[in-house]
Structure formats: C-alpha cells, structure tokens
C-alpha cells in the first residue's frame, strides 16, 4: 500500500516552536516514527511538507495520478481557511484523515473550525505525534481484505 503524509506550514519546526503545545520531539523524530510504521505495516509512506498552499494542492493532485492509496494530512494553519486545500482533498476519493498534534478544541476559537476536515473521512486531534500513527491505522483499516 502506498500512503502519503502531508504536513503544512511550520510543522518542520516541531521541537522548536511552542514546545508546551507541540512537544519537544523534532521533525526528524516524526519522520523516523512514520518510516518505522511503514516498515512495520509493509507499506510505502512518503512524507511531504510545505509552507506553501499551492505546493500542498499540487501534491494532493499528484496523488491522484501516482498510485497513492491514502492520505494523512496535517494542514497546519491552512486547516482554518483554505477552501482550496479542501477542494483538492474533495477531488480525490481515496481515504483521507486530517490530523492535529494539539487538541484544537481546547485552543483559540479560530482553531476549532476546520474547513478541510469535511473533505476527509476522519479527524484526529490532541494525540500528539501518535495521532499520525492512529491516522495510518485508520486508513489501513479502511482497505478491503484481500
């Protein structure tokens, strides 16, 4: 199975930014955790990170053509206002899970609203980096038995 993990703005600054909210593990720790999960589950997982909305949209669209079978996305701040990312996600019918490291429901009011989640099959938040693993498990569970 081929999965794609997309990380939006500032996620490359894990371990640097707001450690009280996002924890002390850095972005490399997240990448290693995802790679280990892929190896354990026998699937290929590509991780893509961009601080640019258009690049994220382009990567979602590319997923339609490159055989990607599931997407885990943490849109970062784009979660709250990017209808363009919503539309890109809604354009493809593969399983998609939106993930947030922090509990967005216990933060500022604007963070409680996701315009991208309705284009996904599930939203996971407040589970720290483990939320990525939970999202991968959810996508794997959606696959038909062979």
FIGUNU-679460 format. One record per residue: y negated, z, x of N, C-alpha, C in turn; residue in three letters; residue number from 1. Coordinates in steps of 0.05 Angstrom, whole numbers, plus 5000, padded with zeros to 4 digits. Layout:
n.north n.up n.east ca.north ca.up ca.east c.north c.up c.east aa i
Y Z X Y Z X Y Z X ALA NUM .
...
***
This chain:
n.north n.up n.east ca.north ca.up ca.east c.north c.up c.east aa i
5024 5000 5017 5000 5000 5000 4975 5000 5018 UNK 1 .
4955 4985 5009 4930 4983 5024 4908 4997 5009 UNK 2 .
4896 5018 5021 4874 5032 5008 4849 5030 5024 UNK 3 .
4827 5034 5011 4800 5033 5023 4786 5058 5016 UNK 4 .
4775 5072 5036 4758 5095 5032 4730 5086 5039 UNK 5 .
4711 5089 5021 4683 5082 5025 4666 5107 5025 UNK 6 .
4651 5110 5046 4632 5133 5048 4604 5122 5049 UNK 7 .
4587 5133 5033 4559 5125 5031 4541 5139 5051 UNK 8 .
4515 5140 5044 4495 5149 5063 4499 5178 5072 UNK 9 .
4494 5182 5097 4494 5208 5110 4521 5221 5114 UNK 10 .
4542 5209 5104 4569 5221 5107 4577 5220 5136 UNK 11 .
4567 5201 5151 4572 5200 5180 4560 5224 5195 UNK 12 .
4543 5240 5181 4531 5264 5192 4545 5289 5184 UNK 13 .
4570 5287 5175 4586 5311 5170 4587 5328 5195 UNK 14 .
4585 5354 5191 4586 5373 5214 4558 5376 5227 UNK 15 .
4540 5360 5218 4512 5361 5229 4494 5370 5206 UNK 16 .
4496 5358 5183 4478 5363 5161 4488 5386 5143 UNK 17 .
4470 5403 5135 4475 5423 5115 4504 5435 5116 UNK 18 .
4510 5447 5138 4537 5458 5142 4545 5478 5120 UNK 19 .
4525 5492 5109 4531 5511 5088 4540 5497 5062 UNK 20 .
4535 5472 5059 4544 5457 5036 4568 5439 5042 UNK 21 .
4567 5425 5065 4587 5405 5071 4608 5414 5092 UNK 22 .
4604 5438 5103 4623 5448 5122 4617 5441 5151 UNK 23 .
4634 5450 5169 4629 5446 5197 4646 5424 5209 UNK 24 .
4665 5414 5195 4682 5393 5206 4665 5367 5207 UNK 25 .
4668 5353 5229 4652 5329 5232 4666 5304 5221 UNK 26 .
4652 5282 5222 4662 5257 5211 4689 5248 5223 UNK 27 .
4691 5252 5250 4716 5245 5263 4740 5262 5252 UNK 28 .
4735 5287 5245 4756 5303 5233 4765 5291 5206 UNK 29 .
4746 5281 5190 4753 5268 5165 4769 5243 5170 UNK 30 .
4760 5227 5189 4775 5202 5196 4803 5208 5205 UNK 31 .
4807 5228 5221 4833 5236 5231 4851 5246 5208 UNK 32 .
4839 5262 5190 4853 5272 5167 4863 5249 5149 UNK 33 .
4846 5229 5144 4853 5206 5128 4875 5189 5142 UNK 34 .
4872 5185 5168 4892 5170 5183 4919 5183 5182 UNK 35 .
4920 5210 5185 4945 5225 5183 4958 5222 5155 UNK 36 .
4941 5223 5135 4951 5220 5107 4963 5192 5103 UNK 37 .
4950 5172 5114 4961 5145 5111 4987 5142 5125 UNK 38 .
4989 5154 5149 5014 5153 5164 5036 5167 5148 UNK 39 .
5030 5191 5138 5050 5207 5123 5059 5192 5098 UNK 40 .
5041 5179 5084 5048 5165 5059 5058 5137 5063 UNK 41 .
5056 5127 5088 5065 5100 5094 5047 5078 5083 UNK 42 .
5021 5084 5082 5002 5064 5072 4980 5059 5093 UNK 43 .
4968 5037 5090 4945 5029 5107 4920 5038 5094 UNK 44 .
4904 5054 5108 4878 5063 5097 4856 5055 5116 UNK 45 .
4838 5039 5105 4814 5031 5120 4791 5050 5111 UNK 46 .
4775 5059 5130 4752 5075 5123 4727 5059 5130 UNK 47 .
4709 5057 5111 4684 5042 5115 4661 5061 5108 UNK 48 .
4641 5062 5125 4617 5079 5120 4592 5063 5124 UNK 49 .
4573 5065 5106 4548 5052 5109 4526 5069 5096 UNK 50 .
4502 5068 5107 4479 5080 5096 4463 5060 5079 UNK 51 .
4475 5036 5075 4461 5014 5061 4476 5006 5036 UNK 52 .
4462 5006 5014 4473 5000 4988 4486 4972 4987 UNK 53 .
4473 4952 4998 4484 4925 4997 4510 4922 5013 UNK 54 .
4511 4936 5035 4536 4935 5051 4559 4947 5036 UNK 55 .
4554 4969 5021 4575 4981 5005 4584 4962 4983 UNK 56 .
4565 4949 4970 4571 4930 4949 4588 4907 4961 UNK 57 .
4579 4897 4983 4594 4875 4996 4623 4883 5002 UNK 58 .
4627 4908 5012 4654 4917 5018 4671 4920 4993 UNK 59 .
4659 4930 4972 4674 4932 4946 4682 4904 4937 UNK 60 .
4664 4885 4939 4671 4857 4931 4692 4845 4949 UNK 61 .
4690 4851 4975 4711 4841 4993 4738 4852 4986 UNK 62 .
4739 4876 4976 4764 4889 4969 4779 4873 4948 UNK 63 .
4765 4859 4931 4777 4842 4911 4794 4820 4923 UNK 64 .
4786 4810 4946 4799 4787 4959 4819 4795 4981 UNK 65 .
4817 4819 4992 4832 4826 5016 4858 4842 5011 UNK 66 .
4866 4844 4986 4891 4858 4980 4889 4888 4977 UNK 67 .
4865 4898 4977 4862 4927 4973 4874 4935 4945 UNK 68 .
4889 4957 4945 4903 4965 4921 4892 4991 4909 UNK 69 .
4872 5003 4922 4859 5027 4911 4835 5034 4928 UNK 70 .
4815 5045 4915 4790 5053 4929 4784 5083 4923 UNK 71 .
4778 5097 4945 4767 5124 4944 4738 5120 4953 UNK 72 .
4719 5129 4936 4691 5125 4944 4675 5151 4941 UNK 73 .
4660 5157 4962 4640 5178 4961 4614 5164 4964 UNK 74 .
4600 5158 4942 4576 5142 4944 4552 5157 4955 UNK 75 .
4555 5183 4961 4532 5199 4970 4510 5198 4949 UNK 76 .
4486 5197 4958 4463 5197 4940 4462 5173 4921 UNK 77 .
4476 5151 4929 4477 5128 4910 4491 5135 4884 UNK 78 .
4507 5156 4884 4520 5166 4860 4501 5168 4837 UNK 79 .
4477 5177 4842 4459 5185 4821 4441 5163 4811 UNK 80 .
4441 5140 4824 4422 5119 4815 4430 5090 4820 UNK 81 .
4453 5086 4833 4460 5058 4840 4477 5045 4818 UNK 82 .
4463 5033 4800 4477 5017 4779 4490 4992 4792 UNK 83 .
4479 4983 4815 4491 4961 4829 4519 4968 4840 UNK 84 .
4522 4992 4851 4548 5000 4860 4567 5005 4836 UNK 85 .
4556 5016 4815 4572 5019 4790 4583 4991 4782 UNK 86 .
4565 4971 4781 4574 4945 4772 4594 4933 4790 UNK 87 .
4592 4937 4816 4611 4926 4835 4639 4940 4831 UNK 88 .
4638 4966 4827 4663 4980 4821 4676 4971 4795 UNK 89 .
4659 4967 4775 4669 4959 4748 4680 4931 4749 UNK 90 .
4672 4915 4769 4681 4887 4770 4710 4884 4778 UNK 91 .
4722 4904 4791 4749 4902 4801 4767 4922 4786 UNK 92 .
4791 4914 4781 4809 4930 4764 4829 4948 4779 UNK 93 .
4827 4950 4805 4845 4967 4820 4838 4996 4815 UNK 94 .
4856 5015 4820 4849 5044 4816 4826 5052 4835 UNK 95 .
4809 5069 4824 4785 5078 4839 4780 5107 4833 UNK 96 .
4775 5123 4853 4769 5152 4850 4743 5158 4864 UNK 97 .
4724 5170 4850 4700 5179 4862 4704 5208 4872 UNK 98 .
4694 5213 4896 4698 5240 4908 4672 5250 4919 UNK 99 .
4668 5277 4916 4645 5290 4928 4655 5316 4941 UNK 100 .
4646 5321 4965 4655 5344 4981 4646 5370 4968 UNK 101 .
4620 5370 4960 4609 5395 4948 4614 5394 4917 UNK 102 .
4609 5417 4905 4611 5419 4876 4584 5410 4864 UNK 103 .
4583 5384 4857 4558 5373 4847 4548 5386 4821 UNK 104 .
4566 5399 4807 4559 5411 4782 4545 5439 4786 UNK 105 .
4546 5448 4810 4533 5474 4817 4508 5470 4835 UNK 106 .
4499 5446 4836 4476 5440 4854 4452 5431 4837 UNK 107 .
4433 5417 4849 4409 5409 4835 4417 5392 4811 UNK 108 .
4400 5393 4790 4405 5378 4765 4411 5349 4770 UNK 109 .
4396 5336 4787 4399 5307 4791 4427 5300 4802 UNK 110 .
4440 5319 4816 4466 5314 4827 4488 5316 4807 UNK 111 .
4483 5327 4784 4503 5330 4763 4508 5304 4748 UNK 112 .
4491 5284 4752 4494 5258 4738 4504 5237 4757 UNK 113 .
4526 5225 4750 4537 5203 4766 4537 5178 4750 UNK 114 .
4523 5158 4759 4523 5132 4746 4547 5115 4755 UNK 115 .
4560 5123 4777 4582 5108 4788 4609 5118 4777 UNK 116 .
4611 5143 4770 4637 5154 4760 4649 5139 4736 UNK 117 .
4632 5130 4717 4644 5116 4694 4659 5090 4702 UNK 118 .
4654 5080 4726 4668 5056 4735 4694 5063 4750 UNK 119 .
4700 5089 4752 4723 5098 4767 4743 5111 4747 UNK 120 .
4767 5114 4756 4789 5126 4740 4788 5156 4740 UNK 121 .
4775 5168 4760 4775 5197 4763 4752 5205 4781 UNK 122 .
4742 5229 4777 4722 5240 4795 4732 5267 4805 UNK 123 .
4730 5272 4831 4738 5297 4844 4714 5308 4859 UNK 124 .
4708 5334 4854 4685 5345 4869 4691 5375 4874 UNK 125 .
4678 5385 4895 4680 5413 4902 4705 5422 4916 UNK 126 .
4720 5403 4927 4745 5409 4940 4742 5406 4971 UNK 127 .
4718 5403 4980 4714 5398 5009 4727 5372 5018 UNK 128 .
4734 5370 5043 4746 5345 5053 4773 5341 5041 UNK 129 .
4786 5362 5031 4812 5359 5018 4810 5341 4993 UNK 130 .
4787 5338 4982 4783 5321 4959 4791 5292 4965 UNK 131 .
4787 5284 4989 4796 5257 4997 4826 5254 4995 UNK 132 .
4840 5274 5004 4870 5273 5002 4879 5274 4973 UNK 133 .
4865 5290 4957 4872 5291 4928 4867 5264 4915 UNK 134 .
4845 5250 4923 4839 5224 4912 4861 5203 4920 UNK 135 .
4869 5204 4945 4890 5186 4954 4916 5192 4939 UNK 136 .
4923 5217 4935 4947 5224 4920 4945 5214 4891 UNK 137 .
4921 5216 4879 4918 5206 4852 4922 5176 4850 UNK 138 .
4911 5161 4869 4915 5132 4869 4945 5125 4873 UNK 139 .
4958 5139 4892 4986 5134 4896 5003 5140 4871 UNK 140 .
4994 5161 4856 5009 5168 4832 5005 5147 4810 UNK 141 .
4985 5131 4812 4979 5111 4791 4995 5085 4796 UNK 142 .
5008 5083 4819 5024 5059 4825 5050 5059 4810 UNK 143 .
5057 5035 4799 5083 5034 4785 5106 5038 4804 UNK 144 .
5127 5050 4794 5151 5055 4810 5164 5028 4816 UNK 145 .
5174 5025 4841 5187 5000 4849 5217 5001 4845 UNK 146 .
***
